[in-house]
């Protein structure tokens, strides 16, 4: 297979496991003959792509690129043609939310009024929001890091626009993110002074 004909497997793709990986990880390996949802991908120092997966029961699994075959993607929900593809996408949308319910943690932050007075300051592509943490630090939070059921809350506000408040803190919201992201961005944990 040439480089240009390779099918790239990415986050939110639904894959079929052909063989059990020889790779090692503390998460259970994906079982051959089953479908999984890709939750994240990384390449190790040897150039091997590793995949973190969720099964239809919302349990985490692990595999490597050579063991997987792409079937479809959650992103193709609106253009899915066959009933089999539609059912597979629906099943894994539910599994993804179940996995997020089990593994994501709630965090607090405030929206920031943008420069035209809207209560939410978003990136140019509207894929991230500037959030002010409770300690006052401002960070960008991308939609891809937020629980599926909390994205609408993250990206909107119940407050009306107010040009006088540009740059000020807006309302405080609670939304769920992966534990590692919350820890890395300083949402959780203590620095010893508290």
N, C-alpha and C positions, 0 to 999 in steps of 0.2 A: 504494500500500500504506500503510495507516495505521501509526502508531507501535506500536500494540498487537499488530499481526499480524506484525511483523518477527521473523525468526528470527535469534537471536543466535548468532554463531560464537565459540567459546571454546576454551581450551586442551584438548587431548585429543579434539577433534572431528575427524572425517574429512570432508574437503571435496572437491568436484569443481571444477576450474579451468575456467571457461567461456571466458575471454579472457585474453590476456597483459596484465599491468599496464603502465601508462606510468610508474609510480613508479620511482625510482632507488634502488639499494642495491648494495653490493659483493657480496652473495650473488646467485647466479643466480636469475632470475625463474622462477616456476612456468609450466609449459607447458600450454596449453589441451588439454583432452581427457584429463587425468590426475587421479588421486586423490592427496591429500596428507593428512598428519596435522599438525594445528596444535600447535606447541610453545610459542608465546607470542604475545601480542597487545599492541599499544600504539597509542595515538592521538597523532598528531603535533600541532604547534601550529596547523595548519589544520583540525583535526578529522577528518583521514583516518585510518581504522583500518588499520594495517599488520600483516601476519601473517607470522610465521616458521614455515616448514613443513618437513616431512621427507617425502621420496618413499619409495616402496616399497623402494628400495635403500639407505636410511639416509642419503641426501645432503640437505643443507640447501638450501632454496629460499625465495623471498620473493614476496609478492603483497599486493594491497590488497583491501578488503572487496567492492568492486563486481565483482570478477573471480571471486569464489568462491561456491559454493552448498554448504550443509551437507547431508551425506548421513546420517551417523550419528555415534556417539561411542564411544570405548573404554569409557566408563562404562556403556554399554548392553550389555556383553558377556553378562550373565546373562539379559537379557530379549530378546535378538536373536531375531527370528522366522524370517526366511528364511535359507537356506543361503548366499545371496550376501552378506547382511549379516554372518553369522558368519565367513565366509571373509575378508571385507574387514577385520573387526576383528582376526582372528588375524594377518593379513599385516602390519597396522600396529602391532600389539603387538610383533612381531618387529623391525620396522623401527625402532621407538622404542628398543628395547634396543640395537640395533646403533648407532644414532646416539649414545646415551648412552655406549656403550663407546668411541666415537671422540672424544667431546668432553668428558666428565666427568673430573675429576682426583681422586685419592685424598687424603683429609685425615685427621688424627688428632684424637681428642677423647675425653674421659671422660664417662661417665654420672655423674649426681649422685643420691645416695640421696634419695628423697622423704621427706616428713614422717611417713609411716607406716612407714618402713623398707624400702620397695621400692627395688631398685637402679636404677630409672629414674624421673626426675621428668618427667612429661608435662603438657601444657596441659590445661585442663578438657575440651576437645573431643577430646583424644587425637590431635591432628593435628600436634603439635610436641613436641620433646624439648629439655630444657635440657642443653646440652653445655658442658663446661669444656675450653677449648683448652689446648694445651701451655704457653702463656704465663700461664695461670691465669684469663684472662678467660672469663666465662660468657656464652653466647649461646643464643638459641632457634633451633633448626633445624627447619623444617617438613618434613613428609613429601614435599611437592610439590617440594622442592629436592634430593631424594636419588634416586640411581640406583634404578630399579625393583627390582633384585636385592639392594639393600642396605637396603631399608626395614624388613624384619623384624629385621635386626641392630640398626638404629638404635632401634627401638621396644621391644626386649626386652633381657634380660640373662641370663647363665648363673649369676649369683650369687644366693644365697638372700636373702630379706628379713632385715634386721637393724635393729631399732629404735634401737640404740645408735649407728648410723652416719648418722642423718638429717642431710642437708645436706653430708655428706662426698663426696669423689670416689669413684666406683665404678670399674669396669673401663675400660681404654682400648680404643677400637675404631677401625677404619679403615672409612671409607665414602666414596662418591664423590658429588661435587656439581659443578655447572657451574663452569667456570674463573672466570667473572665473580663468582660468589657467593663462591668461596673467597678471591678477591682482596679483595672488598669487606669480608668479615668478618675479614680478617687471618689466614686459614689459610696462605696462601702469600705469598711476596715477602719482601723484606728492608727494614728501615728504615734501613740504613746502619751500624748499631751492631754487626752480626754479622760 
